[in-house]
Amino acid sequence: MSKPFFWYNSPMLETSRPWIAPALALLPLVGCIGLLAVVVVGERLPWFFQFVKYGTNGVIATYVQTGTFYLLGATCLLCLGPDDWAVKYLGLPSAEVSDGVRAVRFAAATAVGFIVANVVCWLMNRWCVFTPGKFRWYVEFALFFAASTTATVIALGFSAALIRFAGLMTTVALAIEVVVSFLVNFFVRKFFIFKG
């Protein structure tokens, strides 16, 4: 049987789970249906529509941060362990270093990705999600960056500790860091930094 045109040559897709490739191909359709539902519900619940726009911008910023993280983690910082999913399924290079060294390199790659993603995120939040003007733009940016830094330091400290002391996989630690930061940042930005 020949593989469909959208079949990506990845070990993750060449498993006993033949549903993965068709599911990935249907993601744009599911996204369009979800967007339509958000618009319909958003007319009745404006805060929900704002949360979804924030989430969409957050996904874009997360791609920027994660892409920067993996670019650095696979090239100059080498913070991926040999058992990491990004190594197994994406073919990224790994490093045979101690968990302590890996945790420090993880933090450095995360910090660079954080800075790049926050500039992108601030611009998108200003233009698409919240109403700017509560503060001058430079004060708003400083508060935005301070809130993001606080949330990320908390999440990063927790994730780095899980890597160092529990041997947690780098990719799982990154996912935990992203989720915690996302939730804290939404509420701080909505109620303290922007006009709502």
N, C-alpha and C positions, 0 to 999 in steps of 0.2 A: 504494500500500500504506500503510495507516495504521500509525503507530508504537505499540508496546506502551504500556500504562499507566505503566510504570516508566521510560520514556524521559525522561531529563533534557535540557532544552534547553541543550545545551552544545556549543560548536564541536568539542570533543574527541570527542564521541560522534557528531557528524554528519560522519564521515570515511568513508573506504573500508573501515573496520573494523567491519562490522556485528555482530561477536561481542562488542563491548565492553558493550553494554547488557544482554544476557542473562547475561554473566559477572558483572556487578555484581549482578544480581538473584539469582544463585546463591550469593553470598558467605555469607549467613546459613546456608544448608544445609551448605556446606563447613566453616564454623566449628563447627557442631554435630557433624559427623562427626569433625572434628579433636579436639574436646573429649572425645568418647567414646573415641577412640584414646588420648588423654592419660590418661584415668582408668584404662583397661585397662593401659597400659604403666606408669603411675605406681604401681600396686600392686606391681610387680616392681622398679621403679627409682625410689625416692622422691626422689632428687636431681633426676631428670628432671621429675617433677611439680612440684617446687619451682621449677625453672627456667622451666617453662611459666607457672606462676602469676606469677612475677616478670616474665616477658615480657608477660603480659596487663596487669599493673599498669603496666609500662613503656609499653605502647601507650596506655593511658589518660593517663598523665602526658605522653606525647609529644603527644597530641591537645591537652591543656591548654597545653603550651608552644608548640606550633605555632599553635594558635588565637590565643593571646595575641600571638605574634610577628606573625602576619598582620594581626591587628586593629591593632596599632601600626604595622606596616610599610605598611599601606594607609591610615592616617589621619594621625596626628601625626608619624611619623618618615619616612614615604615613602622606603623603602630598596629598593623593587623597580624593576629596570630595565625598559625597554620590551620587551625580548626574553624576560623571565622567563616561565616557564610559568604562574605564578599570575596574571600579567597577561593572557596569551593565552587561557587556558582557563577561568579563574574570573572574568575581567573586573575584577580589582582594579586600582586606579590605580597608575601608575608615575611616577617622577620622573626628569627629565633632569638628573642630577648626576654629578659625577666619580666614578670608582671608589673614590677615597680617602674621599669623603664618604659614599658608599654603604656602604663597609666599616665606618665609624664608626657609622652609623645601624643597620646590621645587628647590630653588637655591642651597642648599647643596647637594641634590641628583643629580642635574645636574652637579655640579662641580666634584663630584667623577666619574660619568659616563664619563665626558669630559676627565679627565686624563687618564683613562683606554683606552678609544676609541682612543685618540690621539697617544698613543704609538703604538697601532695596526695599525692605519691609516698611520703613518709615515713610518713604516716598509713596508706596502703594497705599498705605493706611491713610495718609494725608489726602491723596487724590480720590480714593475709591470707597473708603469705609467710614471714617469719622469726619466730623466737621472741625477743621482747624480754626484757630483764632482765639482760643482761651489764653494762650501765651504767645509771645513773639516766636518766630520760627526757630531761632537758635535756642531759646529756653525750652521750647517744645521738644526739639531734637535732643537736648541734654537730658531732659526728664525721660524721654522715650528710651534713650540709651541707658540711663541709670536704672530704670525699671527692668529693662531687658537684661542688663548685667546682673542685677540682684537675683532675678529668677534663674538665670543661667548658672551663676555661681552656686546657688543652692542645688540645682539639678546636677550640675557637673561634679560638685563635691560628692554627692550621693552616688553618682554613676562611677566616678573614679575609685571611690572606696569599694564599690562592688567588684570592680575589675581587680583591684589590688588585693583585697582580703577574701573575696569569694571566687576569684578566677572567672568572673562573668565574661562572656563573649563580648568583644568590642562593639559589634553591631547591635546587640541587645541593649547594651549600656547607652548607646547613641539614641536608640528608640525611646528609652525611659527619659533621657534628658530632654528630648523634643516634646514629649507629651506633657511633662511637668511644666516646662517653660511656656508652652502654648496656653495652658489654662490660666496660669498666674498672669501672664501678659495681657490677655483679653480683658480681664476685670480691672487691672490697673490702668490700662489705656482708656477703656471706656469711661470709667468713673473719675479718674484723677487727671489725665493728661489732655484728652480732647474734650470737646463740648458734648460728647455723647454719641 
